[in-house]
Structures are given as C-alpha cells and as structure tokens.
C-alpha cells in the first residue's frame, strides 16, 4: 500500500530509467510532440502488425528536423515502401524492419538495419522491438520499457468485453508459464517449486493489473463487501448494473516467515468458495442496485514430493496435479450468481 | 447545455483518440477528463474553474456526472456514433464462452460524426475553452505513452481517489485534506525532473508511472 509521503528513491529511480524523462531533457518543450509522434505511430502500427509474430528486430524512428547522420545515410538508400502518413500504411503490411518518420510526417520503410537505433536517435527518437523486449532510444541512449501488460507491447491496447474471455487468456497467457512479470514475484525459488511467504498480494496485483489492461471496466483490488471481509477484486462494468467479485485462493507449498512450509490443498479452494458465497449473500442485501457474480480463481502451484530442503523433483512430480481438478459443493455451483470456479495451474520450470 | 466544458472535453478526447482501436470508450473519456483536470491543478488552476467535478461513486472512481451526461446527450443528438465491438476472437482462448456468462455486450466505442466535428469546431472557437486544450492534449498524449493499466492504476491510486473510496462518501476529488499528498507528489516530480517551463507532458507521464506503482520501496521492474 502507498504510504502518506512521497517515495523519493522510487521517483528518482523511475526518472533515471525513463525515456520520457530523457526526452524532456533532450527536447524540452518539444518533447510532447516528439514522443507522441512516435507513440502514435507505434500504437497504430501494432494495431495491424502483431508483435507476437515478429521475427528479428523492428525499428520505428522519428526525426523532428532535417539533416543529421541518420538522414544522410538513409538518403543514399532506396526505401522499399513510402507513405505520405501513418494513415496510408495498409493493414497488409508485413513486419517492417525500419520505419523512418520524416519531419513532414511521411514514412519510409527500409529492409534490415541500415542505421542503428543509437544513430537514428541522435536529434530524434527511435523505438525498437526485439524478441519481446521494447526499448526507446533518445539522443543515443536506449531505455528499456517496463511492460505491465498482457501483450507483447505496451502499445497494444487489446480490450475484452468478456471477463470470462479475459480470465481464460490470463490462465494460459500469464499464469501457466509465469509470463506476467508481476506473477513471477509469487515464487520462492527459480524453479518455481515453492511459493514465497504470503504470495496472495502479488497474485492479486498481477490479476488486477492484467484486468486493468484488458477490460473496459473499473477494476479495484481489496474491496470491502462488508466490514470484515474484503473481496480480492471487484470489477464494475459501465452501462450495466453488473459487477464481478473475484476471490483468489492458492494451493501449493509456501515458505513461511519462520522457515517452515504452509501447505494449502483443495480444502483451501473450497473454503474460498464458501467465502465467496458469503460475500455474495452479504452484498445482495447491502447493494441491491447491482447484480453481483462471484468468480473463484484458484492458483494451483501444487507439486508432488515437496518438503523443506527439496531442490528438485521429476517432471512427473511437477505435473502430477496439473489435470487434478477440485470438486465443490453442488448447491454452490448451482447458484446463478456463482461462476464456475477457475483453477489456474502454474507450471514449474522444466529441467 | 448543462456544462459546455464537459461537452467540449468529451468531444476533444474522442476526436483526438478516435483513430485508435476503432474509437474511444466512455471510461477512457472519464479518466482523461480527470487527468486533464489534475494537470490544471498542477498548473495552479482553481478546481472551481474546471467547470465540472469528479467524485468517488459506486459506479467507479473517478466519476463525473457531467461527462457521463455529456456522452449520453452527444450520442442522442447525433454528434457521436457508437459501435459495440466484440472480443478480439484471437484473444478468447480455448473453448466456447460459458452460457452462464452475463452478456456484457462487448465494448462500446465512440467517434465524432460530421455534425459532431462541426459542433466541436464551434466550441473550440470559444475563448473560455481555449486554455483547457493544453491540459486535454497532454492527458491524451500521456495515455498513448503508457500502458492502459498504468493509466488506470495511476489515477486509481491518486490520493483523493483512494481517500474517496475509503470513505465512500462521494466527496469531491482533487480537493480536501487528501489533496495535500497529491501536491507533494507533484512538487517532488517537479524538483526531480526539472522540466522545461512549457513541458507539462513529462511531469504528467512521470506522475502516472509513479502513482501506478504501489509496491513499497521498489522501482517498477523492467520486463525481461
């Protein structure tokens, strides 16, 4: 939770590694125009070119003024394609190698990397995508982009209308292989055998952040349903009277602060189901103007053969529980306001 | 017309961003209206001069009735065209949607119609609305520079928004005792960034990133 004062160390670290702050230093009052020209172009481009299919490197560079080493080098080359503006770039464009945006807004596409992003960014700015990593170069220096989204790029603005669809994608795309960098914080070891002490907060943060990226909804963590029992996440959908209450539980082996192991098994998941039912009953009377639906999300990190001190297990032990689902009280499952519980199995690292 | 500012801001944000993702959502207008207002406060403009207010409600935070009503009225009078889009089919994953899933109707996005463009042009000519374009433009440009979750989380963690949710009393945002922390945050950002006098953009993006990361005593981690 945020404190009631400014975290200067965090702020300074953020500024020192941020391309926008660097652009502010390099371009002063013109930084907004320079950065937005680039981000608009990349956002538009990634609406049609899927970064998940990229091979190799893609560079998008913008120079706000004529001249310079990069411009002179490119002027001696023949672009493979040219466009008067970003609006003219067709949806059929296959991943380009280098797109250069000229001061007048026209675009030229080149094969390969005739000029490095370091040089392209002298007097300008350049975006580089390579193997799922995004950087922006300003004045010759590269700045890595922190990507808290569910997609390959922060400039991909996928939106889901369905929470169900979003949760399915979260299971496969973010949890299964711990792809989400926030979800990766739940582990106590690099092999992903054990969970760390109290992993719930990181799990909640991961799912909250994911839903905020992919839903057109108000997504709020730790919402009080009544005075004593906050539900993990509440999702409020605009233009509807519908709300989703998400309760997160985990199963697996967690290191405790005292050096022991806390083991949660299916009983914990069923406890979560009971908890969610109580939330739903409580809020039905306290907020009758909304229709609430409960979603139980169970992070399954169970491995067979774990004990304190174990540092490796066989692949069969690691996946023993992968297909072992949980049974719940039939009356709970029959409730129209209780969505089928979701079990998200998180794989260990393959040996 | 109940709030010309709310009409203008709604039209401005939609017009600025409608070429992306097939249009702009209602929540996005709410969030960028709030961010623009916050930037005006950062530049020492009185909250009362913004023309409408925001509060924390059961419908969400931040929430402006004026912006909500402006969308409805602009849509009803033909200044906006709205389209409801379904999920990106490639993103749904395996299996068919559950038959029990409440039909949320997809995502509604708006664009300006031709008469909407004309109406916007007429409003943009009003001197009383001229100054706010700078704050609105910066808010829109900031949203392009960060992930959606950074915008959502940054605004949700804004001190008066957090306070409003805690008290659930519908108090006005960007004012009151909780605003003191916001002012300290903005002052700290000015001190650390040392932005150019006419640079509103880098403080805006920096504040969003700072506010969005609520992990204690850690900088945001870089995706590997």
Interface residues (C-beta under 8 A of the other chain):
Chain A: X1 X2 X3 X4 X5 X6 X7 X8 X9 X10 X11 X12 X13 X14 X15 X17 X18 X20 X21 X23 X24 X28 X29 X31 X32 X35 X36 X39 X40 X43 X44 X47 X87 X132 X133 X134 X144 X145 X146 X147 X148 X149 X154 X155 X157 X158 X159 X160 X161 X162 X163 X164 X165 X168 X169 X171 X172 X173 X181 X205 X208 X209 X210 X212 X213 X214 X216 X217 X218 X219 X220 X236 X237 X238 X239 X240 X242 X287 X289 X290 X291 X293 X336 X339 X340
Chain B: X19 X20 X21 X25 X26 X27 X28 X58 X59 X60 X61 X84 X85 X86 X87 X88 X91 X92 X93 X94 X95 X97 X98 X100 X101 X102 X104 X105 X106 X107 X108 X137 X138 X141 X144 X145 X146 X147 X148 X149 X150 X152 X153 X156 X157 X162 X165 X181 X184 X185 X188 X189 X192 X193 X195 X196 X197 X198 X199 X200 X201 X202 X205 X206 X209 X210 X212 X213 X214 X215 X216 X217 X218 X219 X220 X221 X222 X223 X224
